[in-house]
Amino acid sequence: MTPMPHILAGLAYILGAGALALALAPLWGLAAFAAAVALHAVWWNAALAKRLDAADARLGDLRRELKFARDEAKGILEAIEGMARKNADMGTVVAEMRVLKSLVEELSGKPVGEAGAAAYIAPAKPNLADSQVLDIVRDALREGRVELYLQPIVDLPQRRRRHYECFSRMRGPDGTLIGPDSYLALAEAYGLVTAIDNMLLFRGVQLVRRIQGQAGAGAGTGIFVNISQHTLADRRFFGEFVAFMGQNLDLAPNLVFELAEAQTRRLKSEQWDALAALAKSGFRFSMDQVIEPSHLDPAELARRSFRFVKVEARKMLDYAASGGGSGFVRLRQGLMDARVELVIDKIENEPTLVEVLDLDAGFGQGYLFGEPKPLKESQ
């Protein structure tokens, strides 16, 4: 603080006092005294204003520092929450990585089902009332407990895994697991099949994306996903489905849509048009649940973009044995000419496989080569 204002004030007081003492000019003395007081007041106002400006500046700094501290604290809390979420999901992530690694190894051509291996036995159906099954299905759809199961399709005679068919399983809150043989009829009766197809398709697309991300390990591998007649009949859903696939053409090399023979016979022209749009985008189809092999028309299958046809082992063996085998020979040659791959399904044991190998089929599927297994499982 400078002493100059105090000196001026002192001089003013002295002058005022002197003037009064000498009685030279009483009014001038009073004026000088008032001037000194005024000068002192001006100085105090200036000093106070300066101090207030400094205080305002410091308050602004404190406010900025407080905001910065709040932002820092918020960031730290968000980071902690993110770490907590990651830790909570770590077990699932590790399990999926292990399963995916195993799957990629299988896609590279690992042989399975060597001679002498015992056939797999399908798990028994749970003893549940229809109302319990329906509750499990509804809860599973609502809570996202629809699990993806995969069954390998192998090339013959090498038995190397080349493709996979997707199946859905519903898991109850207590861990009870049910398959399509338990819930499909009820799901159809209560209009839930489209929702199940939607969930299965979503999981199948996720799987294809993971396979495609593994440095080409899944090149040429088909992920077979079933489409039910209910989905095909649902104009809104199927229209959205076709539009989605049209925007994701990169899925076409690995995604195969499977339809039962019986449902293809009930398709209307608009549904065939929708399937044709998928085929034009590069997607392929597979026909399964063939009722009578002799009714197959290879040229028509190829025209409809079916690249695979599945026939149960016993049906095809019986057909090959009937009439001297001439009908089977024509069918087999027709499929080869049309470039439609024959998949012999439901090969459950070694004796059946020995017979099937005489049919010169390109692929086989059944419990002998592997039962449907969950994608998410600890290994």
C-alpha positions as CSV (number, residue, x, y, z in Angstrom):
1,M,0.0,0.0,0.0
2,T,1.6,3.4,-1.0
3,P,2.0,6.1,1.7
4,M,1.3,9.0,-0.7
5,P,-2.5,9.4,0.1
6,H,-1.7,9.5,3.9
7,I,0.9,12.2,3.3
8,L,-1.6,14.3,1.3
9,A,-4.2,13.8,3.9
10,G,-1.8,14.9,6.6
11,L,-0.8,18.0,4.8
12,A,-4.4,18.8,4.2
13,Y,-5.1,18.4,8.0
14,I,-2.1,20.6,8.8
15,L,-3.1,23.4,6.4
16,G,-6.6,23.3,7.7
17,A,-5.5,23.5,11.3
18,G,-3.0,26.3,10.5
19,A,-5.6,28.3,8.7
20,L,-8.0,28.0,11.6
21,A,-5.3,28.9,14.2
22,L,-4.3,32.1,12.4
23,A,-7.9,33.0,11.7
24,L,-6.8,34.0,8.2
25,A,-9.8,32.3,6.6
26,P,-12.0,30.1,8.7
27,L,-14.0,29.0,5.7
28,W,-10.8,28.1,3.8
29,G,-9.7,25.9,6.7
30,L,-13.0,24.1,6.7
31,A,-12.8,23.6,3.0
32,A,-9.3,22.2,3.2
33,F,-10.4,19.8,6.0
34,A,-13.3,18.6,3.8
35,A,-11.0,18.2,0.8
36,A,-8.7,16.0,2.9
37,V,-11.6,13.8,4.0
38,A,-12.8,13.5,0.4
39,L,-9.3,12.5,-0.8
40,H,-9.1,9.8,1.8
41,A,-12.6,8.5,0.9
42,V,-11.6,8.3,-2.8
43,W,-8.5,6.3,-1.9
44,W,-10.4,3.9,0.2
45,N,-13.0,3.4,-2.5
46,A,-10.2,2.7,-5.1
47,A,-8.5,0.3,-2.7
48,L,-11.7,-1.5,-1.9
49,A,-12.6,-1.8,-5.6
50,K,-9.2,-3.3,-6.3
51,R,-9.6,-5.8,-3.5
52,L,-13.1,-6.7,-4.7
53,D,-11.8,-7.3,-8.3
54,A,-9.0,-9.5,-6.9
55,A,-11.6,-11.4,-4.8
56,D,-13.9,-11.9,-7.9
57,A,-10.9,-13.2,-9.9
58,R,-10.0,-15.6,-7.2
59,L,-13.6,-16.8,-6.9
60,G,-13.7,-17.4,-10.6
61,D,-10.5,-19.5,-10.3
62,L,-12.0,-21.5,-7.4
63,R,-15.1,-22.2,-9.4
64,R,-13.2,-23.4,-12.4
65,E,-11.0,-25.6,-10.1
66,L,-14.1,-27.0,-8.5
67,K,-15.7,-27.8,-11.9
68,F,-12.5,-29.5,-13.0
69,A,-12.5,-31.5,-9.7
70,R,-16.1,-32.6,-10.2
71,D,-15.4,-33.6,-13.8
72,E,-12.3,-35.6,-12.7
73,A,-14.3,-37.3,-9.9
74,K,-17.1,-38.2,-12.4
75,G,-14.6,-39.6,-14.8
76,I,-13.0,-41.7,-12.1
77,L,-16.4,-43.1,-11.0
78,E,-17.3,-43.9,-14.6
79,A,-14.0,-45.7,-15.1
80,I,-14.6,-47.7,-11.9
81,E,-18.1,-48.7,-13.0
82,G,-16.7,-49.7,-16.4
83,M,-14.1,-51.8,-14.8
84,A,-16.7,-53.4,-12.6
85,R,-18.9,-54.2,-15.6
86,K,-15.9,-55.7,-17.5
87,N,-14.9,-57.8,-14.5
88,A,-18.5,-59.0,-14.2
89,D,-18.5,-60.1,-17.9
90,M,-15.0,-61.5,-17.9
91,G,-16.0,-65.0,-17.2
92,T,-18.5,-65.0,-20.1
93,V,-15.9,-63.4,-22.4
94,V,-13.2,-66.0,-21.5
95,A,-15.7,-68.8,-22.0
96,E,-16.8,-67.5,-25.4
97,M,-13.2,-67.0,-26.5
98,R,-12.3,-70.6,-25.6
99,V,-15.3,-72.0,-27.4
100,L,-14.6,-69.8,-30.4
101,K,-11.0,-71.0,-30.5
102,S,-12.2,-74.6,-30.4
103,L,-14.7,-73.9,-33.2
104,V,-12.0,-72.3,-35.4
105,E,-9.8,-75.3,-34.9
106,E,-12.7,-77.6,-35.9
107,L,-13.3,-75.5,-39.1
108,S,-9.7,-76.1,-40.2
109,G,-10.6,-79.7,-40.9
110,K,-10.2,-81.6,-37.7
111,P,-11.4,-85.2,-38.2
112,V,-14.1,-86.5,-35.8
113,G,-16.0,-89.7,-35.1
114,E,-13.2,-92.2,-35.8
115,A,-14.0,-95.8,-36.3
116,G,-15.1,-97.6,-33.2
117,A,-16.5,-94.4,-31.5
118,A,-19.8,-95.0,-29.7
119,A,-22.8,-93.2,-31.1
120,Y,-24.2,-90.3,-29.1
121,I,-27.4,-90.7,-27.3
122,A,-29.9,-87.9,-27.4
123,P,-30.8,-86.4,-24.0
124,A,-34.1,-87.4,-22.6
125,K,-37.0,-84.9,-22.7
126,P,-37.7,-83.3,-19.3
127,N,-40.8,-84.5,-17.6
128,L,-42.7,-81.1,-17.6
129,A,-46.3,-80.2,-18.0
130,D,-47.3,-78.1,-21.1
131,S,-47.9,-75.0,-18.9
132,Q,-44.4,-75.3,-17.4
133,V,-42.9,-75.7,-20.9
134,L,-44.8,-72.6,-22.1
135,D,-43.7,-70.6,-19.2
136,I,-40.0,-71.5,-19.8
137,V,-40.3,-70.5,-23.5
138,R,-42.0,-67.2,-22.7
139,D,-39.5,-66.4,-20.0
140,A,-36.5,-67.4,-22.1
141,L,-37.6,-65.2,-25.0
142,R,-38.3,-62.3,-22.6
143,E,-35.0,-62.7,-20.7
144,G,-32.8,-63.7,-23.6
145,R,-32.2,-67.3,-22.4
146,V,-32.4,-68.7,-25.9
147,E,-29.2,-70.6,-26.4
148,L,-27.5,-71.5,-29.7
149,Y,-26.5,-75.1,-30.2
150,L,-24.4,-76.3,-33.1
151,Q,-24.2,-79.7,-34.7
152,P,-21.4,-80.4,-37.2
153,I,-21.9,-81.4,-40.8
154,V,-18.8,-83.4,-42.0
155,D,-17.4,-84.3,-45.4
156,L,-17.3,-87.9,-46.4
157,P,-15.4,-90.1,-46.1
158,Q,-12.9,-87.9,-44.3
159,R,-15.3,-86.8,-41.5
160,R,-13.9,-83.3,-41.3
161,R,-16.2,-80.7,-40.0
162,R,-17.2,-78.3,-42.8
163,H,-20.5,-76.8,-41.8
164,Y,-22.7,-76.4,-38.8
165,E,-26.5,-76.5,-38.2
166,C,-27.9,-74.2,-35.6
167,F,-30.5,-75.3,-33.1
168,S,-32.2,-73.4,-30.3
169,R,-32.6,-74.5,-26.7
170,M,-34.6,-72.7,-24.0
171,R,-33.2,-72.5,-20.5
172,G,-35.5,-71.9,-17.5
173,P,-34.5,-69.7,-14.5
174,D,-33.6,-72.9,-12.5
175,G,-31.3,-74.1,-15.3
176,T,-33.8,-76.6,-16.9
177,L,-33.0,-77.0,-20.6
178,I,-35.6,-77.9,-23.2
179,G,-35.2,-78.5,-27.0
180,P,-37.6,-78.1,-30.0
181,D,-39.0,-81.6,-29.5
182,S,-40.4,-80.3,-26.2
183,Y,-41.5,-76.8,-27.0
184,L,-42.1,-76.5,-30.8
185,A,-45.7,-77.7,-30.9
186,L,-46.7,-75.4,-28.0
187,A,-44.7,-72.5,-29.6
188,E,-46.7,-73.0,-32.8
189,A,-50.0,-73.1,-31.0
190,Y,-49.3,-69.9,-29.1
191,G,-47.7,-68.0,-32.0
192,L,-44.2,-67.9,-30.6
193,V,-42.3,-69.5,-33.5
194,T,-41.5,-66.3,-35.3
195,A,-40.0,-64.8,-32.1
196,I,-37.8,-68.0,-31.7
197,D,-36.8,-67.8,-35.4
198,N,-35.8,-64.2,-34.9
199,M,-33.7,-65.0,-31.9
200,L,-32.0,-68.0,-33.6
201,L,-31.3,-65.9,-36.7
202,F,-29.8,-63.1,-34.5
203,R,-27.5,-65.6,-32.8
204,G,-26.6,-67.2,-36.1
205,V,-25.6,-63.8,-37.6
206,Q,-23.4,-63.2,-34.5
207,L,-21.7,-66.5,-35.0
208,V,-21.0,-65.8,-38.7
209,R,-19.5,-62.5,-37.8
210,R,-17.2,-64.1,-35.3
211,I,-16.1,-66.8,-37.8
212,Q,-15.5,-64.2,-40.5
213,G,-13.3,-62.3,-38.1
214,Q,-10.9,-65.2,-37.6
215,A,-8.4,-64.5,-40.4
216,G,-10.3,-66.6,-43.1
217,A,-10.5,-69.7,-40.9
218,G,-14.2,-70.0,-41.7
219,A,-13.9,-69.5,-45.4
220,G,-16.6,-71.7,-47.2
221,T,-18.1,-72.8,-43.9
222,G,-21.9,-72.7,-43.9
223,I,-23.9,-71.9,-40.8
224,F,-27.3,-73.5,-41.4
225,V,-30.2,-71.6,-39.9
226,N,-33.8,-72.9,-40.1
227,I,-36.6,-70.7,-41.3
228,S,-40.1,-71.9,-40.3
229,Q,-43.3,-71.6,-42.3
230,H,-44.5,-69.2,-39.6
231,T,-41.7,-66.8,-40.3
232,L,-42.3,-67.1,-44.1
233,A,-46.0,-66.3,-43.6
234,D,-45.3,-63.3,-41.4
235,R,-45.2,-60.6,-44.1
236,R,-43.9,-57.8,-41.8
237,F,-41.1,-59.8,-40.1
238,F,-40.0,-61.6,-43.3
239,G,-40.0,-58.3,-45.2
240,E,-37.8,-56.8,-42.6
241,F,-35.6,-59.9,-42.6
242,V,-35.1,-59.8,-46.4
243,A,-34.3,-56.0,-46.1
244,F,-31.7,-56.7,-43.3
245,M,-30.0,-59.4,-45.3
246,G,-29.9,-57.1,-48.4
247,Q,-27.9,-54.6,-46.2
248,N,-25.5,-57.3,-44.9
249,L,-24.3,-59.0,-48.1
250,D,-21.0,-59.9,-46.4
251,L,-23.0,-62.7,-44.5
252,A,-23.9,-64.5,-47.7
253,P,-20.8,-66.7,-48.1
254,N,-21.4,-68.3,-44.6
255,L,-25.1,-68.1,-44.0
256,V,-27.4,-70.9,-45.3
257,F,-31.1,-70.8,-44.8
258,E,-32.8,-74.2,-44.3
259,L,-36.4,-74.9,-45.2
260,A,-38.3,-78.2,-44.8
261,E,-39.5,-79.8,-48.0
262,A,-43.2,-79.8,-46.9
263,Q,-43.2,-76.0,-46.3
264,T,-41.6,-75.3,-49.7
265,R,-44.7,-76.9,-51.2
266,R,-46.9,-74.4,-49.4
267,L,-45.0,-71.3,-50.4
268,K,-46.9,-68.6,-52.3
269,S,-45.5,-66.7,-55.2
270,E,-44.7,-63.6,-53.1
271,Q,-42.7,-65.8,-50.7
272,W,-40.7,-67.3,-53.5
273,D,-40.1,-63.8,-54.8
274,A,-38.7,-62.8,-51.4
275,L,-36.4,-65.9,-51.3
276,A,-35.4,-65.1,-54.9
277,A,-34.3,-61.7,-53.7
278,L,-32.1,-63.3,-51.0
279,A,-30.7,-65.7,-53.6
280,K,-29.9,-62.8,-55.9
281,S,-27.9,-61.2,-53.0
282,G,-25.8,-64.4,-52.9
283,F,-27.5,-66.3,-50.0
284,R,-27.9,-70.1,-50.3
285,F,-30.7,-72.5,-49.3
286,S,-30.8,-76.0,-48.0
287,M,-33.8,-78.3,-48.1
288,D,-34.2,-80.8,-45.2
289,Q,-36.9,-83.2,-43.9
290,V,-37.3,-84.7,-47.4
291,I,-40.3,-86.9,-47.4
292,E,-39.7,-89.0,-50.5
293,P,-36.3,-88.9,-52.3
294,S,-37.8,-90.1,-55.5
295,H,-39.8,-86.8,-55.7
296,L,-36.8,-84.6,-55.7
297,D,-36.1,-82.5,-58.8
298,P,-32.5,-81.5,-58.9
299,A,-33.0,-79.0,-61.7
300,E,-35.8,-77.3,-59.9
301,L,-33.8,-77.2,-56.6
302,A,-30.9,-75.5,-58.5
303,R,-33.3,-73.0,-60.1
304,R,-34.6,-72.0,-56.6
305,S,-31.0,-71.6,-55.4
306,F,-31.0,-74.7,-53.2
307,R,-27.4,-75.7,-52.8
308,F,-27.9,-78.5,-50.3
309,V,-30.5,-81.2,-49.8
310,K,-30.7,-83.3,-46.7
311,V,-32.1,-86.8,-46.7
312,E,-32.3,-89.2,-43.7
313,A,-29.9,-92.1,-44.0
314,R,-32.5,-94.9,-43.7
315,K,-34.7,-93.2,-46.4
316,M,-31.9,-92.8,-48.8
317,L,-30.5,-96.3,-48.2
318,D,-34.0,-97.8,-48.8
319,Y,-34.4,-95.8,-52.0
320,A,-31.0,-96.8,-53.3
321,A,-31.9,-100.5,-52.6
322,S,-35.3,-100.3,-54.4
323,G,-35.8,-101.0,-58.1
324,G,-32.3,-102.1,-58.6
325,G,-31.0,-98.7,-57.6
326,S,-31.6,-97.1,-61.0
327,G,-33.7,-94.3,-59.5
328,F,-31.0,-93.4,-57.0
329,V,-28.3,-93.4,-59.7
330,R,-30.3,-90.9,-61.8
331,L,-31.0,-88.7,-58.7
332,R,-27.4,-88.7,-57.7
333,Q,-26.2,-87.8,-61.1
334,G,-28.9,-85.1,-61.4
335,L,-27.8,-83.5,-58.1
336,M,-24.2,-83.5,-59.3
337,D,-25.1,-81.9,-62.6
338,A,-27.1,-79.2,-60.8
339,R,-24.3,-78.7,-58.3
340,V,-26.6,-79.5,-55.3
341,E,-24.7,-81.1,-52.5
342,L,-26.3,-84.3,-50.9
343,V,-26.2,-84.4,-47.1
344,I,-27.1,-87.7,-45.5
345,D,-28.7,-87.0,-42.2
346,K,-29.3,-89.0,-39.0
347,I,-26.1,-91.1,-39.2
348,E,-26.1,-92.4,-35.7
349,N,-23.6,-95.3,-35.7
350,E,-20.8,-96.9,-37.6
351,P,-22.7,-99.7,-39.3
352,T,-25.0,-97.0,-40.8
353,L,-22.0,-95.0,-41.9
354,V,-20.5,-98.0,-43.7
355,E,-23.7,-98.3,-45.8
356,V,-23.9,-94.6,-46.4
357,L,-20.4,-94.5,-47.8
358,D,-21.6,-96.6,-50.7
359,L,-24.0,-93.8,-51.7
360,D,-21.1,-91.4,-52.6
361,A,-22.7,-88.6,-50.7
362,G,-20.6,-85.4,-50.2
363,F,-21.6,-84.8,-46.5
364,G,-23.0,-86.5,-43.5
365,Q,-24.7,-85.4,-40.3
366,G,-25.8,-87.2,-37.2
367,Y,-24.9,-88.1,-33.6
368,L,-22.0,-90.3,-34.7
369,F,-20.1,-87.1,-35.8
370,G,-21.2,-85.0,-32.8
371,E,-24.3,-84.0,-30.9
372,P,-25.6,-80.4,-30.9
373,K,-23.4,-78.6,-28.4
374,P,-23.8,-75.1,-26.9
375,L,-21.7,-72.2,-28.2
376,K,-21.3,-70.9,-24.7
377,E,-19.8,-73.5,-22.5
378,S,-16.7,-73.7,-20.3
379,Q,-13.8,-75.8,-21.5
